[in-house]
Amino acid sequence: MARKKQSSSPKRAGLGVARVPLKKKQGTYKRWTPDEQKRFVTAFTLYPRKWTKIAEYVGTKTPEQTKSHGMYYMKQLERKGEEVPPIEKGGSGTGVPWTANEHERFLVGLSTHGRQWVEVAKVVRTRTSEQVSGHAHGYFQQLEREGKGHLIPPLGQPGPEGSEHWTSDEHERFVTAFTLYPRKW
């Protein structure tokens, strides 16, 4: 006697429950118009791989749509043997070179505050503490190459009066308080 094959579908299994098929998400994809494509190519030439800037220039597409379109566009360029802009390597800086005036203010901040990048950034005024830290790193490397490593401020060196470094007495009091009241900020 042949055994009847059981179905995995609830309705076919005789349970009387029908499975509701999931609706596929309707895509909001719209083709790029010739005008959008022309603006894209212009912006891509001006701002290679800067998807947000390109999207702003095109004006009708999101950065995600622009990136997707850009990836396809670069594949087409590769197939045609044309030059594709390289991926930029580097830090998170703006990519804008430091002016002589900014560097001078950086040196003043460095001599005044040492490696306290937030304080140095306040002296520079036009850069973030992360950008100041990155600039300092490059500047210190340059000093090392030029044999002027002795000009680099050492790590952990207390800054001038009024700095955020603790005195040994303050540190001792902190350790005592922390021992008595751990994590009771």
ABEGO torsion letter per residue (X at the ends): XBBBBBBABAAAAGAGBBBBBBBBBBBABBBBBAAAAAAAAAAAAABBGBAAAAAAAAGABBAAAAAAAAAAAAAAAAAAGBBBBBBBBEBABAGBBBBAAAAAAAAAAAAAAEABAAAAAAAAGABBAAAAAAAAAAAAAAAAAAGAAAABBBBGBBBBBGBABBBAAAAAAAAAAAAABBGBX
